[in-house]
Amino acid sequence: MNLEGGLLIDLYRDDNRVSRVEITSTRPFQAVNMLRDKSPDAALSAVSLMYNVCANAQAQAGLQACRQALGYKASKEVLLAQQWLVDLETLREHLWRISLEWPRFMGEGVSSRAVLLSLTMNSCRQALFSSEFPFALDAALKLNAKALGTQLEALQAFIEVEVLACPLSEWLDTTTTAEALLQWVNKRGSVAARLLSDVYEKSLMTIGNVEASYLPTLDQEALLQQFQSNDVNRFITEPIWKGKCYETTTLARHSEAPLLISMSMHFGTGLLTRLVAKLLAVVTLISKLKHDADTLIETAREMDVTFEVDGKKSWTGIGQVEAARGHLVHWVEIDSGKVSDYRILAPTEWNFHPQGIAAQGLKTLSADDDDELRRLAAYWINAIDPCVGYELRLH
């Protein structure tokens, strides 16, 4: 079932400049009502089916919330394996954007090898948990080290051939500044290099450049108060944190990386810097996945579950996960062993808030005709990256 909804993005123009932006969400936030009266495990299984995009991250956030509410504790190996699947999913989402969306901006066809990304995801899940649901409260690690290693090798090869056109280690060692990145762009013919070259050649580097406000760490107690307040529906649909609207994008997550600091100095937080952030996320994630897989192989054992109940009838819990599009939060209330309330705050609600980074960047656009404005807007929307589809309307 797909209950994700979409975005309506309306651009209003004054002469050839965008003067006003309206973003309306059609996401059915009441969909979580179907989780009520389910057992925690049944609710977690349903959450993973409700979302086509980032299903693992959604299930992981829900699992964290239920664990906190019920007092479940899992072994560090299982926690690492579950986070590993979320990181792999994030990598897959970034690679889909680069492999499927970026060629279209240049009028190119997409690589047929991109379809292997979903197969890799499924194979890695099997290699860690066999046929069991990985995000159940009592999930047990069933590691197939050989299969996991084979899938990682194939994934790295895909990145090196299709995305970087060079070894991973070479890209990491040589592209640490904006100047070094430009040298890589000029020497390589990968899909990523071609798109960045196209952005350079058409002088689109700084479109959308506005002052960025990155989402800070959300205090658990303050966040719990928000979810238990009377205006919780407003908070999860148009979130404001301590009086301010923040972004939680790929750039926000990697903003302290030397390459992105250099890019921001040269091009601000506009289009080019954000495209490079997605590229950097890919190489960072594959490196992390390799490291964490080695750790799992060295220390893997069965899950040790403990369950502590404090004697109350009703418990609440919060789960916070870094998903592909940004910070994801789940809140659950469990009463007498059943879910009595459930809320989700997705990263799209931050990034595509009516006053958020997507709207701010769109307001900077100008174009001589509708086709050009649509192209520029599509560039910017893709760089911010909503977790749902959208319809762009010009007025």
N, C-alpha and C positions, 0 to 999 in steps of 0.2 A: 504494500500500500504506500502511496506517495501523498503525504499531507503537507508538503513544504510550501505551497503557494508561490508567490513571486513579488516583483517590484514594478511599480509604475513610475517612470522617471520622466517628468515634464520639464522641458526647457523653454523659457519665454525669452524672446529676443527684443533688443532695442537696436535698430539698424542691423549691424552684423555681429553684435556682441550679445552674449547671454546676460540678461539682466536679472533673471529670477529662476530658481530651481525648486521644483516641488517633487518630493519623493514620498510615495504612498506604498505601504506594504499591504499585500493581500495574504500574508501568512496567517493561517488559521490557528491562532494561539490557543483556542479552546480544544485543539486536538488532544492535548494532554489529559483532557477529561476522561478519555478512554482508558487511562491507566488507573483511575480510581477503583478501589475495591479489589484490585489484583494483589496477589502475593508479591513481595519484592522481586523474586526471581522471574515471575511471569511478566512483571512490569519491565524489567531489564531486557528480556527477550523482545517484548513489544517495541521498546524504544529503538532497538537496533534495526527493526523492520520499518519503522515509521519514516526513516530518513534515508534517501538514496545517497546523499552526499555526507561524508564523514560519519558513517554509521558506527564505526569503531569508537571514534571520539565521543559520540553521543552516549554509547553504551558505557564507556569508561567513566564519563562524568556521572552518569546515573549510578554506576557501581560504587564510585567513591562516596556519593551521597548516602546510599543505602548502608554501606559499611559503617559510615560515621554514625548514622541514626541507630543502627542495631548493635554496634560494638564489635563487628567482625574485624579480625586482623588476619592478614595473609602473609605468607613467607615472602622474603625480599626477592626471591627468584621469580615467583608468580607475578609480583608487582612489576618487576622489570620486563617480563614477557608481555604483559598486557600493555605497558607503555610502549614497548617495542612495536606492537601492532599499530598503535596510534601514530607513532613516528613514521612507520612504513606507509600508512594511509596518507599522511600529510605529504610525504615524498611523492606518492602516486598522484595526488591532486595537483601538485606543482608541475609534475612531468606531463600530465594531461594538458594543462594550460599551455606549456611550452611546445608540446608535440602536436596538439590539435588546434589550438587557437592562434598561436603566433604565426604559423604558415599562412593562415587565411588573411592576415593583415597585409601580407605581401602578394596575395593572389596565387599562392602555391597550394599544391595538394599536400595532404598529410601523409606521414610515414605509416605504412601498414604495420610496422613493428610496434606501434603504440598500443595495439590491442593486447599485447603480451603483458601489459602492466596489470590488468585485472587478474590474469592467470597467475602472475607472480604473487599477487596479494593472497589469493586463495591457497596457493601452494605453501606459502610461509605460515599461514594460519594453521594448515594441516600439520606442518612440521613442528609447531609449538604445542598445539592442543588436540591433535588428531581430529576426530569428527565432533568433539565436544564444543559447546558454546563457550568461547574464551572469557566472557564477562559475567559468568554466573558467580554467585556468592561463594560457591564451593568449587570453583574451577580448579583443575589439577593440571600441572605441567606435564606434557608427554612429548618430550623433546626428541626429534629426529635430527641430530646434528649434521649428518651428511646432506640431507635434503635442504636444510636451511642454508648451509654453505653454498650449495649449488645454485640456489635461487639468488643469493646475494651476489655471486660472481656474475650471473647473467644480468642482474640489475645494474651493476657497476659497468659492465660492458656496454649496455644500452646507453648509459649516461655519457660514457667516454666517446662513443661513436656518434650518437644522434645529437647530443646537446653540447658537448665540449670540443669534439674533434681533436682531443689530446688526452693523455693520461690524467687521471684525477690529481695525482700528486703534483704534476707539472702546473696545472691550473691553480692549485692552492699556493704553490710557491711563487708564481710569477705575476698573479693578478691581485696585488695588495693595494694598489692605488688606482685612481681614475686614469692616469696616464698609461699605466701598465695594462689596464683593461682595454684601452683603445688599441694598443699594440696587438693584443689577442684578437680583438674584433677584426683588425685589418689583415691578420694572418690566417684566420680560420674560416671555414665555410659551413659551419654547422647552422642549424636553424636558429639557434640563439644568437650566434654572431651575425647572421644575416639580418635579423630583425633589429638588433642594436645598431648595426651599420645603417639601416634604413632610417632609423630615428635620428641618427647623427646627420645623415645627408639631407633630410627634410627639415632640419632645425626644429625638431619636436622635443628636444631634451628637457625643456623646462615647462612644458604645458602642465597646468594643474598645480604649479608650485605655490604653496601657501604655508603659513606657519603650522608646524605639526605639534600636536599635543598627544603624547603617547600615554595609553592607559597605565596607571601605576598598579602596584600590587594591591589587590582588594582585600582589606582586612576582613577576616572571617566573621567576627562579631558584628561589625557594621553591616556586612553583607547580609547576615542573618536577619538583622533588624529590617532591612529593606524588603526582604521576601516575606516578612511577617507583618508588614505595614498595610494600611488600608489602600494605599495607592500602588500596590505591587504590580497591577496590570499596566499602569503607566510606565513603571520602571522597566519592565521587560519588553515593552514595545518601543519606547523612546528613552533609553537609559541616560541618566545624568548622574555623575558621581561627584559629590561635594560641590555642586553648583556648576559643573563643567562637563562639556561633551568631549569625549576622548576618541582616539582611534586605536584599534587593536589589529594591525595589519602585519604582513610579513616584514615590512620595513620597520615597524615598531619593535618587533621581536628581535631583529638583528641590527638595530640602529647603532650599537656600540662596536660593530665590526670595523676594523681599520679601512677596509675597502669602501664601506658605506659612509663612513665619516669623510673620506676623501671625495666620494661622489657628491655628498651633500654640500661640501665646500665649493665644488665647481658648479653644480646644477641645482642646488636646493633639494627640496623633497618632491620634485616634479616627476614626470613620466620616466625618464631614463633611470633615475636613482631607484625607483620602485620596480622597474623591470629587472635591474641588476640585483635587487634584494631577493627576488624570486629565484634567480639563478644561483646566488650565493646560498640560499636555503637548500637547494638541491644538493650542492656539494657538501654542505655542512651535515645534512641529514644522512647521506649515504656513509659518510665517515663515522657518524655517531652509531648508525645501525651496525656497522662492521665491528666497532669496539664493543658495543653492548652484546652482540651475538657471541663474541669471544668470551665475554664474562659469563653469559648463560651456559655455554658449553662447558666451561670450567667448573661451574658451581651448581648446575641443575639438580634439583631434587623435588620430591613430591611436596605439594602444598601442605602447610601446617595451619589449619584453621582454628581459631579460638573465638568464642562467642561470649560476650559479657553483657549482662542485662542489669540495668540499674534499678529495676523494680517499678519503673513508671509504665503507664499504659500507652503513652504517646511519646514518640521521639521524632526529632527532625535532624536532617543532615544536609550538607552542602558538598558538591563535587566541583572542582575547578580543573579544567584541562586546556592545554594549548592545542587547539585544532588547526587545520590547514588555513582557515581564514582568520584565526585569532582566538581570543579568550572565550571559552565556553563555560557556562555555569548551569548546574542543575541543582534544584532544591526539592527535597522530598519530606513529606510528613507521613509517618507510619503509625497507625492506631490499631491496636489489637491484632497485630500481625498483617494488616492490610494497608495498602497505600490509600491515604485519605486526602492527600493533596500533592500536586506535582507542578513545578514551574521550570521553565527553561529560558535562559537568557543567552541568545546566540550572538556571535561576533558581528553578523550582518546588521543587527540592530544598533550597534555602536557605529560601524563604518558607514552605513547608509541611513543614519539618523537624519531627519530633515535639516539639521544644522551641522551634520558631521563632515568628515573629510571628503567623502565622495561629492556631496553637494557643494562644498567650498571650492573644490578643484574644478567642477563643472562651470561654476560662475566665472572662472577666469578665461573661458574659451571664447574665441571669435573666429568667424569663417565667412567667406564670401557667398557661399551657397549651402543648401541643405545637405548635399552629399558630403561635403567637406566637414560640416559640423557633426554629422552623424559619425563620420570616421574618427574624428578627434574624440568625441564623447565615448565611442566604443573602446578606443585605446585606454582612456582614463578609467572607465568602469571595469575593464578587464584587469587593469593594474591594481585596483583596489580589491577586486575579486569577490563578488557576492556569492553566497552559498546557495542561491536560488536563481532562476531565470528572471529576465527583466524585459519590459517593453519601453522603448524610448520614443517619446512623442515631442515633436517640435511645434511651437506656437508662434 
